[in-house]
Every structure is written in C-alpha cells, then in structure tokens.
Amino acid sequence: MQDYYQLTKWTGPFQYATSFFGVFYVGGVPSKIICAEKTNDVWIFDAPNRLTYHNGAQSYYYETSSFEYLNDTEYYIKYYDLGDTRSYILTVCPDNKPPETCRIVPVGHPSPLASDERGSLIVDRNTQDVYLLFDGKLDSAYGDPTRKFETLASVTTEAGSARAQYSIAAYMHDNAYVYVLYGCDVTNNYDQFTSCYALPFSYSTPGRETASLAIDPAADQLSVTVGDRLVFTYTGVYSDPYCDSGCLATHCYADRCLIPPPLP
C-alpha cells in the first residue's frame, strides 16, 4: 500500500511551500528528515537507513538498485530519474546508526532513461572492497576512483532455470594485475542484467595476461584460465549460482590464487 505525505518547508515566519509525495515505506512512516540550510535541500529516509526522497531545486524519488553489507556498514546504490536521464548515488551508512551518519556519494554514471539500466554492488571478500557495476561490467571501486577495470572474458549459462553471465575483470594494483570473478543474472532474452554477485576468487600476475572462462553444464562447473594455466574452478554454476551454500565447491590450481574464508 502506498502512503501519501505532505512536506512543508518554511522559509520565513509567514512563508512556506507545500509539496506532496507518495512512497512505500518499510516502517509505515518516514523515519528521518535531514535538511541542508545553505542549499535548502531536504532528504527523507525510511526505516532504517534507506534514502527515499529528495526535495530541492529539483525533487525526485530514489529507488534502491542494489545493497551490500561489509564491516558493519550498509551500502546502497540508488537511482533517480530526471527528464530522459537516469542518475545514481551511493549511500554509505554505519550499521545501527541514525540516518544523519550516512554519507551520500554521487556516482558519475548517467544513462539514458529508456535503457532502464540498474546499477549493482558486489563485495570482494579478498580485498574488502565494494565494487560498482553497470550493464554487467565492473565500473569502479568505492573509495578508489583511480582504479580502472578491464573486462577480459565473459561466458553465459545455457537457457534454463538459472540464467547468468560470468565475467572476469582485471585491474592494476601495486605493480601487479589483480583478477576479479563475478556473475550477474540476466533476463530471458539476455539483454538486461539484474542482480550481480562476486565469486570467492582472487588471482594476480606480474603483468597483464589473457583470460578465458568455460562452463561445463554436465559437471555444473565454471573454469577460469589465465594465460595457459587453469587457475580456478567453481562447481555450482546451475545448482548454486549465488554461492548460497558458502561456495564450498571451489578450488585453486595455481600460486597467488586466493579463496577467502566463508562469511561468519
């Protein structure tokens, strides 16, 4: 059920402006209003730390595109639509803290509204990084705007109950190339990416090398090759694509291949 609320902004003893907005609130009512006196902007949160509505020179609703949790911090990537453009922000909120402790971080990735693109977040448990993805490709790392990703290879599962595209990307760090493996759900006609998730894998090489991915449907297995070396396999491409069981069926075959411990 959608509730409608009235927002009144007073600019003087007898001066005010009223606007109405309708939002699906988790807690039934807005939980927090934060004002910026210098810019006359207002942000409204629902319970507990979900930024929902902005009122200012331009007013718009925020929709949550993806959520991740790391080190007692909640990360939300949100989008809002103005005209024919979709824009994104990232909210970073300490767990069990009031909304005013959240940080609102602009994300420089405008996209055409007609594309209906959705951003995603994934957590790299090896490096403790939060990555932003758009259109199924790694875009940036939170807190490190200089990091540049290169997608090296992708492979898509066959049609069936689990439709996903797995990709391997690399970036330069401390004079080495670091490789990241992740998957994204895709729509039935494979033209749009929805939720994305990281697989527990990290590998590094002194220089840039080619990479390839292969899926064996009969074995339910994804294989990762870097250069001419088989580096990593994951069994569960169809039966456990999200690693819900803890990604126990993983194996490294090379030095510098890392598998993080299961989450607590």
PyMOL commands that set and color helices and strands:
alter all, ss='L'
color gray80, all
select helices_A, chain A and resi 99-101+113-115
alter helices_A, ss='H'
color red, helices_A
select strands_A, chain A and resi 3-12+15-23+32-36+41-46+50-55+60-61+63-70+73-82+85-94+103-112+119-124+129-134+137-141+150-156+164-173+176-186+193-205+211-216+221-226+229-235+250-252
alter strands_A, ss='S'
color yellow, strands_A
deselect
rebuild
show_as cartoon
